[in-house]
Amino acid sequence: MSKDGPPPLARLFGFDGTAYSQIIDALDVAARTDKVKTVRLVMDTPGGAVNGVEEVRQAVADLAMKKHVIAENHGMIASAGYWIASAASEIRAISPTVESGSIGVVITQIDTSEREKAFGIKKVNVISRNAPEKAPDADTKAGRETIQQRADAIERIFINRVADGRGVTEQKVIKDFGRGALLVAKDPDENRADALSVGMIDSVNGSIFGRIEETVGEPTASASVQETITAGATPFADLPIVDKPWDSGAAQTRVRRATGSTEKPGANYKKAFFWYDAENAENFGAYKLPFADIVDGRMVAIRRGVFAANGAMKGARGGVQIPSADKPKVQAVIDRYIKKIEREDKKTANQPAGAGKQMEEKMNLQDAINESPDLASEVEAIKNEAFAEGAKKAEATIKAAIPYLAGSDYPESIKKIACDVLKGDMEPAVLTGAVIAFDALKEERNAKAAQDEQPDETPAQLETETISEDGTVSNEAEVQAAIDALKGVK
């Protein structure tokens, strides 16, 4: 997976992939379609690029606030794939053999020094005095440490997002979620850790392929799914925090109505509670520690409800009766909401008088950058490297297009493509393909002319007779118009 997907030339040679932008567009359509109640993310991915993955995770988290989102593992959900899947309402594995995890970050540097040496090229970097870590050398200890810090900074965000999505502590993610390795869904050896036992996924054999009717109306699950889900804490849904009076009875009534749970609890009903008993999930009495309400048509966390649940966990008003084994996980989810409340209180306290606007409710990547100077410097370094890489790409694009502009003996249609390449409206690979096609056509015409004992046509003749992309004969006015448009492009 990558931000914009593989370029056309890469696809031509068999390299395929998915663009983050495609996923976001599909999620947006599902979010705006009222008839869709359940959204399935059918996933089989080894991961992908960091750039763009957080935006997809946020889109999944936003959708999970409105609908039931299932991340379905059909082979592998690894690295960036798990980053995204962790925000879903639940993660299902279609068989015990599918793998999840690979939580970590890899930064790769390619050493081209031997190739450059063979061509007599020697590269010398002169770095400004106040930026000694701008171009770290992986062959040195200091350079590796700088790169290591970048990888660790991104990993901290990765771990934080997984912990939020799965409703566990960051320490549990670090300790139990594979430490960068992949875990099978269900290991027959009960003494070995697997994705289900450590909490990375919610069920095994949970595919609903062929059961399209289940995506219309209230979300349901097959018997095999219900058998593998265990009682315990509901996943951290990252609901927006609202400060209003807390009436648990009235709140539960509104939640029942909003989630379509008039006769029995629906799939989204559990999001309003910190704990539920999955074996009795069809009974309202199986849900305990309420903390959410419906405000302006959406489910939100009420801060006083969160504090009331926290007090009950500590024994207030007689406490709450839930299995001892579930209490640490429940407390971890409650603690996350309390930390979120504390963050919002801190931001509100720092606002200028009369600021009046409610702070953004969901912590995003920019929030994390703002709160960490070290992370901000790492992001700036990544931006600088991306700029340098972009400059190299621009230079290569110019070199690819210049030979086919004014002064060449190629037709106006190819000159127009060259102009579009320079403007960034077309990939260089399209120009290369057009040139190859024209050269082939030229050779074919010359061969035919020789066979007919006619003189070869001149480049000028070819130019005036070549058919352009839209099927019309090109003329000098077209290329002049393209060049005029190019003059204003920097």
Secondary structure as a PSIPRED ss2 file (coil, helix, strand):
# PSIPRED VFORMAT (PSIPRED V4.0)

   1 M C   1.000  0.000  0.000
   2 S E   0.000  0.000  1.000
   3 K C   1.000  0.000  0.000
   4 D C   1.000  0.000  0.000
   5 G C   1.000  0.000  0.000
   6 P C   1.000  0.000  0.000
   7 P C   1.000  0.000  0.000
   8 P H   0.000  1.000  0.000
   9 L H   0.000  1.000  0.000
  10 A H   0.000  1.000  0.000
  11 R H   0.000  1.000  0.000
  12 L H   0.000  1.000  0.000
  13 F C   1.000  0.000  0.000
  14 G C   1.000  0.000  0.000
  15 F C   1.000  0.000  0.000
  16 D C   1.000  0.000  0.000
  17 G C   1.000  0.000  0.000
  18 T C   1.000  0.000  0.000
  19 A E   0.000  0.000  1.000
  20 Y H   0.000  1.000  0.000
  21 S H   0.000  1.000  0.000
  22 Q H   0.000  1.000  0.000
  23 I H   0.000  1.000  0.000
  24 I H   0.000  1.000  0.000
  25 D H   0.000  1.000  0.000
  26 A H   0.000  1.000  0.000
  27 L H   0.000  1.000  0.000
  28 D H   0.000  1.000  0.000
  29 V H   0.000  1.000  0.000
  30 A H   0.000  1.000  0.000
  31 A H   0.000  1.000  0.000
  32 R H   0.000  1.000  0.000
  33 T C   1.000  0.000  0.000
  34 D C   1.000  0.000  0.000
  35 K C   1.000  0.000  0.000
  36 V E   0.000  0.000  1.000
  37 K C   1.000  0.000  0.000
  38 T E   0.000  0.000  1.000
  39 V E   0.000  0.000  1.000
  40 R E   0.000  0.000  1.000
  41 L E   0.000  0.000  1.000
  42 V E   0.000  0.000  1.000
  43 M E   0.000  0.000  1.000
  44 D E   0.000  0.000  1.000
  45 T E   0.000  0.000  1.000
  46 P C   1.000  0.000  0.000
  47 G C   1.000  0.000  0.000
  48 G C   1.000  0.000  0.000
  49 A C   1.000  0.000  0.000
  50 V C   1.000  0.000  0.000
  51 N C   1.000  0.000  0.000
  52 G C   1.000  0.000  0.000
  53 V H   0.000  1.000  0.000
  54 E H   0.000  1.000  0.000
  55 E H   0.000  1.000  0.000
  56 V H   0.000  1.000  0.000
  57 R H   0.000  1.000  0.000
  58 Q H   0.000  1.000  0.000
  59 A H   0.000  1.000  0.000
  60 V H   0.000  1.000  0.000
  61 A H   0.000  1.000  0.000
  62 D H   0.000  1.000  0.000
  63 L H   0.000  1.000  0.000
  64 A H   0.000  1.000  0.000
  65 M H   0.000  1.000  0.000
  66 K H   0.000  1.000  0.000
  67 K C   1.000  0.000  0.000
  68 H E   0.000  0.000  1.000
  69 V E   0.000  0.000  1.000
  70 I E   0.000  0.000  1.000
  71 A E   0.000  0.000  1.000
  72 E E   0.000  0.000  1.000
  73 N E   0.000  0.000  1.000
  74 H E   0.000  0.000  1.000
  75 G E   0.000  0.000  1.000
  76 M E   0.000  0.000  1.000
  77 I E   0.000  0.000  1.000
  78 A E   0.000  0.000  1.000
  79 S C   1.000  0.000  0.000
  80 A H   0.000  1.000  0.000
  81 G H   0.000  1.000  0.000
  82 Y H   0.000  1.000  0.000
  83 W H   0.000  1.000  0.000
  84 I H   0.000  1.000  0.000
  85 A H   0.000  1.000  0.000
  86 S C   1.000  0.000  0.000
  87 A C   1.000  0.000  0.000
  88 A C   1.000  0.000  0.000
  89 S C   1.000  0.000  0.000
  90 E E   0.000  0.000  1.000
  91 I E   0.000  0.000  1.000
  92 R E   0.000  0.000  1.000
  93 A E   0.000  0.000  1.000
  94 I C   1.000  0.000  0.000
  95 S C   1.000  0.000  0.000
  96 P C   1.000  0.000  0.000
  97 T C   1.000  0.000  0.000
  98 V C   1.000  0.000  0.000
  99 E E   0.000  0.000  1.000
 100 S E   0.000  0.000  1.000
 101 G E   0.000  0.000  1.000
 102 S C   1.000  0.000  0.000
 103 I C   1.000  0.000  0.000
 104 G C   1.000  0.000  0.000
 105 V C   1.000  0.000  0.000
 106 V C   1.000  0.000  0.000
 107 I C   1.000  0.000  0.000
 108 T C   1.000  0.000  0.000
 109 Q C   1.000  0.000  0.000
 110 I C   1.000  0.000  0.000
 111 D C   1.000  0.000  0.000
 112 T C   1.000  0.000  0.000
 113 S H   0.000  1.000  0.000
 114 E H   0.000  1.000  0.000
 115 R H   0.000  1.000  0.000
 116 E H   0.000  1.000  0.000
 117 K H   0.000  1.000  0.000
 118 A H   0.000  1.000  0.000
 119 F C   1.000  0.000  0.000
 120 G C   1.000  0.000  0.000
 121 I C   1.000  0.000  0.000
 122 K C   1.000  0.000  0.000
 123 K C   1.000  0.000  0.000
 124 V C   1.000  0.000  0.000
 125 N C   1.000  0.000  0.000
 126 V C   1.000  0.000  0.000
 127 I C   1.000  0.000  0.000
 128 S C   1.000  0.000  0.000
 129 R C   1.000  0.000  0.000
 130 N C   1.000  0.000  0.000
 131 A C   1.000  0.000  0.000
 132 P C   1.000  0.000  0.000
 133 E C   1.000  0.000  0.000
 134 K C   1.000  0.000  0.000
 135 A C   1.000  0.000  0.000
 136 P C   1.000  0.000  0.000
 137 D C   1.000  0.000  0.000
 138 A C   1.000  0.000  0.000
 139 D C   1.000  0.000  0.000
 140 T C   1.000  0.000  0.000
 141 K H   0.000  1.000  0.000
 142 A H   0.000  1.000  0.000
 143 G H   0.000  1.000  0.000
 144 R H   0.000  1.000  0.000
 145 E H   0.000  1.000  0.000
 146 T H   0.000  1.000  0.000
 147 I H   0.000  1.000  0.000
 148 Q H   0.000  1.000  0.000
 149 Q H   0.000  1.000  0.000
 150 R H   0.000  1.000  0.000
 151 A H   0.000  1.000  0.000
 152 D H   0.000  1.000  0.000
 153 A H   0.000  1.000  0.000
 154 I H   0.000  1.000  0.000
 155 E H   0.000  1.000  0.000
 156 R H   0.000  1.000  0.000
 157 I H   0.000  1.000  0.000
 158 F H   0.000  1.000  0.000
 159 I H   0.000  1.000  0.000
 160 N H   0.000  1.000  0.000
 161 R H   0.000  1.000  0.000
 162 V H   0.000  1.000  0.000
 163 A H   0.000  1.000  0.000
 164 D H   0.000  1.000  0.000
 165 G H   0.000  1.000  0.000
 166 R H   0.000  1.000  0.000
 167 G C   1.000  0.000  0.000
 168 V C   1.000  0.000  0.000
 169 T C   1.000  0.000  0.000
 170 E H   0.000  1.000  0.000
 171 Q H   0.000  1.000  0.000
 172 K H   0.000  1.000  0.000
 173 V H   0.000  1.000  0.000
 174 I H   0.000  1.000  0.000
 175 K H   0.000  1.000  0.000
 176 D H   0.000  1.000  0.000
 177 F C   1.000  0.000  0.000
 178 G C   1.000  0.000  0.000
 179 R C   1.000  0.000  0.000
 180 G C   1.000  0.000  0.000
 181 A C   1.000  0.000  0.000
 182 L E   0.000  0.000  1.000
 183 L E   0.000  0.000  1.000
 184 V E   0.000  0.000  1.000
 185 A C   1.000  0.000  0.000
 186 K C   1.000  0.000  0.000
 187 D C   1.000  0.000  0.000
 188 P C   1.000  0.000  0.000
 189 D C   1.000  0.000  0.000
 190 E C   1.000  0.000  0.000
 191 N C   1.000  0.000  0.000
 192 R C   1.000  0.000  0.000
 193 A C   1.000  0.000  0.000
 194 D C   1.000  0.000  0.000
 195 A H   0.000  1.000  0.000
 196 L H   0.000  1.000  0.000
 197 S H   0.000  1.000  0.000
 198 V H   0.000  1.000  0.000
 199 G C   1.000  0.000  0.000
 200 M C   1.000  0.000  0.000
 201 I C   1.000  0.000  0.000
 202 D C   1.000  0.000  0.000
 203 S E   0.000  0.000  1.000
 204 V E   0.000  0.000  1.000
 205 N C   1.000  0.000  0.000
 206 G C   1.000  0.000  0.000
 207 S C   1.000  0.000  0.000
 208 I C   1.000  0.000  0.000
 209 F C   1.000  0.000  0.000
 210 G C   1.000  0.000  0.000
 211 R C   1.000  0.000  0.000
 212 I H   0.000  1.000  0.000
 213 E H   0.000  1.000  0.000
 214 E H   0.000  1.000  0.000
 215 T H   0.000  1.000  0.000
 216 V E   0.000  0.000  1.000
 217 G C   1.000  0.000  0.000
 218 E C   1.000  0.000  0.000
 219 P C   1.000  0.000  0.000
 220 T C   1.000  0.000  0.000
 221 A C   1.000  0.000  0.000
 222 S C   1.000  0.000  0.000
 223 A H   0.000  1.000  0.000
 224 S H   0.000  1.000  0.000
 225 V H   0.000  1.000  0.000
 226 Q H   0.000  1.000  0.000
 227 E H   0.000  1.000  0.000
 228 T H   0.000  1.000  0.000
 229 I C   1.000  0.000  0.000
 230 T C   1.000  0.000  0.000
 231 A C   1.000  0.000  0.000
 232 G E   0.000  0.000  1.000
 233 A E   0.000  0.000  1.000
 234 T C   1.000  0.000  0.000
 235 P C   1.000  0.000  0.000
 236 F C   1.000  0.000  0.000
 237 A C   1.000  0.000  0.000
 238 D C   1.000  0.000  0.000
 239 L C   1.000  0.000  0.000
 240 P C   1.000  0.000  0.000
 241 I E   0.000  0.000  1.000
 242 V E   0.000  0.000  1.000
 243 D C   1.000  0.000  0.000
 244 K C   1.000  0.000  0.000
 245 P C   1.000  0.000  0.000
 246 W C   1.000  0.000  0.000
 247 D C   1.000  0.000  0.000
 248 S H   0.000  1.000  0.000
 249 G H   0.000  1.000  0.000
 250 A H   0.000  1.000  0.000
 251 A H   0.000  1.000  0.000
 252 Q H   0.000  1.000  0.000
 253 T H   0.000  1.000  0.000
 254 R H   0.000  1.000  0.000
 255 V H   0.000  1.000  0.000
 256 R H   0.000  1.000  0.000
 257 R H   0.000  1.000  0.000
 258 A H   0.000  1.000  0.000
 259 T C   1.000  0.000  0.000
 260 G C   1.000  0.000  0.000
 261 S C   1.000  0.000  0.000
 262 T C   1.000  0.000  0.000
 263 E C   1.000  0.000  0.000
 264 K C   1.000  0.000  0.000
 265 P C   1.000  0.000  0.000
 266 G C   1.000  0.000  0.000
 267 A C   1.000  0.000  0.000
 268 N C   1.000  0.000  0.000
 269 Y H   0.000  1.000  0.000
 270 K H   0.000  1.000  0.000
 271 K H   0.000  1.000  0.000
 272 A H   0.000  1.000  0.000
 273 F E   0.000  0.000  1.000
 274 F E   0.000  0.000  1.000
 275 W E   0.000  0.000  1.000
 276 Y E   0.000  0.000  1.000
 277 D C   1.000  0.000  0.000
 278 A H   0.000  1.000  0.000
 279 E H   0.000  1.000  0.000
 280 N H   0.000  1.000  0.000
 281 A C   1.000  0.000  0.000
 282 E C   1.000  0.000  0.000
 283 N C   1.000  0.000  0.000
 284 F H   0.000  1.000  0.000
 285 G H   0.000  1.000  0.000
 286 A H   0.000  1.000  0.000
 287 Y E   0.000  0.000  1.000
 288 K E   0.000  0.000  1.000
 289 L E   0.000  0.000  1.000
 290 P E   0.000  0.000  1.000
 291 F C   1.000  0.000  0.000
 292 A E   0.000  0.000  1.000
 293 D E   0.000  0.000  1.000
 294 I E   0.000  0.000  1.000
 295 V E   0.000  0.000  1.000
 296 D C   1.000  0.000  0.000
 297 G C   1.000  0.000  0.000
 298 R E   0.000  0.000  1.000
 299 M E   0.000  0.000  1.000
 300 V E   0.000  0.000  1.000
 301 A E   0.000  0.000  1.000
 302 I E   0.000  0.000  1.000
 303 R H   0.000  1.000  0.000
 304 R H   0.000  1.000  0.000
 305 G H   0.000  1.000  0.000
 306 V H   0.000  1.000  0.000
 307 F H   0.000  1.000  0.000
 308 A H   0.000  1.000  0.000
 309 A H   0.000  1.000  0.000
 310 N H   0.000  1.000  0.000
 311 G H   0.000  1.000  0.000
 312 A H   0.000  1.000  0.000
 313 M H   0.000  1.000  0.000
 314 K C   1.000  0.000  0.000
 315 G C   1.000  0.000  0.000
 316 A H   0.000  1.000  0.000
 317 R H   0.000  1.000  0.000
 318 G H   0.000  1.000  0.000
 319 G C   1.000  0.000  0.000
 320 V C   1.000  0.000  0.000
 321 Q C   1.000  0.000  0.000
 322 I C   1.000  0.000  0.000
 323 P C   1.000  0.000  0.000
 324 S H   0.000  1.000  0.000
 325 A H   0.000  1.000  0.000
 326 D H   0.000  1.000  0.000
 327 K H   0.000  1.000  0.000
 328 P H   0.000  1.000  0.000
 329 K H   0.000  1.000  0.000
 330 V H   0.000  1.000  0.000
 331 Q H   0.000  1.000  0.000
 332 A H   0.000  1.000  0.000
 333 V H   0.000  1.000  0.000
 334 I H   0.000  1.000  0.000
 335 D H   0.000  1.000  0.000
 336 R H   0.000  1.000  0.000
 337 Y H   0.000  1.000  0.000
 338 I H   0.000  1.000  0.000
 339 K H   0.000  1.000  0.000
 340 K H   0.000  1.000  0.000
 341 I H   0.000  1.000  0.000
 342 E H   0.000  1.000  0.000
 343 R H   0.000  1.000  0.000
 344 E H   0.000  1.000  0.000
 345 D H   0.000  1.000  0.000
 346 K H   0.000  1.000  0.000
 347 K H   0.000  1.000  0.000
 348 T H   0.000  1.000  0.000
 349 A H   0.000  1.000  0.000
 350 N C   1.000  0.000  0.000
 351 Q C   1.000  0.000  0.000
 352 P C   1.000  0.000  0.000
 353 A C   1.000  0.000  0.000
 354 G C   1.000  0.000  0.000
 355 A C   1.000  0.000  0.000
 356 G C   1.000  0.000  0.000
 357 K C   1.000  0.000  0.000
 358 Q C   1.000  0.000  0.000
 359 M C   1.000  0.000  0.000
 360 E C   1.000  0.000  0.000
 361 E C   1.000  0.000  0.000
 362 K C   1.000  0.000  0.000
 363 M C   1.000  0.000  0.000
 364 N C   1.000  0.000  0.000
 365 L H   0.000  1.000  0.000
 366 Q H   0.000  1.000  0.000
 367 D H   0.000  1.000  0.000
 368 A H   0.000  1.000  0.000
 369 I H   0.000  1.000  0.000
 370 N H   0.000  1.000  0.000
 371 E H   0.000  1.000  0.000
 372 S C   1.000  0.000  0.000
 373 P H   0.000  1.000  0.000
 374 D H   0.000  1.000  0.000
 375 L H   0.000  1.000  0.000
 376 A H   0.000  1.000  0.000
 377 S H   0.000  1.000  0.000
 378 E H   0.000  1.000  0.000
 379 V H   0.000  1.000  0.000
 380 E H   0.000  1.000  0.000
 381 A H   0.000  1.000  0.000
 382 I H   0.000  1.000  0.000
 383 K H   0.000  1.000  0.000
 384 N H   0.000  1.000  0.000
 385 E H   0.000  1.000  0.000
 386 A H   0.000  1.000  0.000
 387 F H   0.000  1.000  0.000
 388 A H   0.000  1.000  0.000
 389 E H   0.000  1.000  0.000
 390 G H   0.000  1.000  0.000
 391 A H   0.000  1.000  0.000
 392 K H   0.000  1.000  0.000
 393 K H   0.000  1.000  0.000
 394 A H   0.000  1.000  0.000
 395 E H   0.000  1.000  0.000
 396 A H   0.000  1.000  0.000
 397 T H   0.000  1.000  0.000
 398 I H   0.000  1.000  0.000
 399 K H   0.000  1.000  0.000
 400 A H   0.000  1.000  0.000
 401 A H   0.000  1.000  0.000
 402 I H   0.000  1.000  0.000
 403 P H   0.000  1.000  0.000
 404 Y H   0.000  1.000  0.000
 405 L C   1.000  0.000  0.000
 406 A C   1.000  0.000  0.000
 407 G C   1.000  0.000  0.000
 408 S C   1.000  0.000  0.000
 409 D C   1.000  0.000  0.000
 410 Y C   1.000  0.000  0.000
 411 P C   1.000  0.000  0.000
 412 E H   0.000  1.000  0.000
 413 S H   0.000  1.000  0.000
 414 I H   0.000  1.000  0.000
 415 K H   0.000  1.000  0.000
 416 K H   0.000  1.000  0.000
 417 I H   0.000  1.000  0.000
 418 A H   0.000  1.000  0.000
 419 C H   0.000  1.000  0.000
 420 D H   0.000  1.000  0.000
 421 V H   0.000  1.000  0.000
 422 L H   0.000  1.000  0.000
 423 K H   0.000  1.000  0.000
 424 G C   1.000  0.000  0.000
 425 D C   1.000  0.000  0.000
 426 M C   1.000  0.000  0.000
 427 E C   1.000  0.000  0.000
 428 P H   0.000  1.000  0.000
 429 A H   0.000  1.000  0.000
 430 V H   0.000  1.000  0.000
 431 L H   0.000  1.000  0.000
 432 T H   0.000  1.000  0.000
 433 G H   0.000  1.000  0.000
 434 A H   0.000  1.000  0.000
 435 V H   0.000  1.000  0.000
 436 I H   0.000  1.000  0.000
 437 A H   0.000  1.000  0.000
 438 F H   0.000  1.000  0.000
 439 D H   0.000  1.000  0.000
 440 A H   0.000  1.000  0.000
 441 L H   0.000  1.000  0.000
 442 K H   0.000  1.000  0.000
 443 E H   0.000  1.000  0.000
 444 E H   0.000  1.000  0.000
 445 R H   0.000  1.000  0.000
 446 N H   0.000  1.000  0.000
 447 A H   0.000  1.000  0.000
 448 K H   0.000  1.000  0.000
 449 A H   0.000  1.000  0.000
 450 A H   0.000  1.000  0.000
 451 Q H   0.000  1.000  0.000
 452 D C   1.000  0.000  0.000
 453 E C   1.000  0.000  0.000
 454 Q C   1.000  0.000  0.000
 455 P C   1.000  0.000  0.000
 456 D C   1.000  0.000  0.000
 457 E C   1.000  0.000  0.000
 458 T C   1.000  0.000  0.000
 459 P H   0.000  1.000  0.000
 460 A H   0.000  1.000  0.000
 461 Q H   0.000  1.000  0.000
 462 L H   0.000  1.000  0.000
 463 E H   0.000  1.000  0.000
 464 T H   0.000  1.000  0.000
 465 E H   0.000  1.000  0.000
 466 T C   1.000  0.000  0.000
 467 I E   0.000  0.000  1.000
 468 S C   1.000  0.000  0.000
 469 E C   1.000  0.000  0.000
 470 D C   1.000  0.000  0.000
 471 G C   1.000  0.000  0.000
 472 T C   1.000  0.000  0.000
 473 V E   0.000  0.000  1.000
 474 S C   1.000  0.000  0.000
 475 N C   1.000  0.000  0.000
 476 E H   0.000  1.000  0.000
 477 A H   0.000  1.000  0.000
 478 E H   0.000  1.000  0.000
 479 V H   0.000  1.000  0.000
 480 Q H   0.000  1.000  0.000
 481 A H   0.000  1.000  0.000
 482 A H   0.000  1.000  0.000
 483 I H   0.000  1.000  0.000
 484 D H   0.000  1.000  0.000
 485 A H   0.000  1.000  0.000
 486 L H   0.000  1.000  0.000
 487 K H   0.000  1.000  0.000
 488 G C   1.000  0.000  0.000
 489 V C   1.000  0.000  0.000
 490 K C   1.000  0.000  0.000
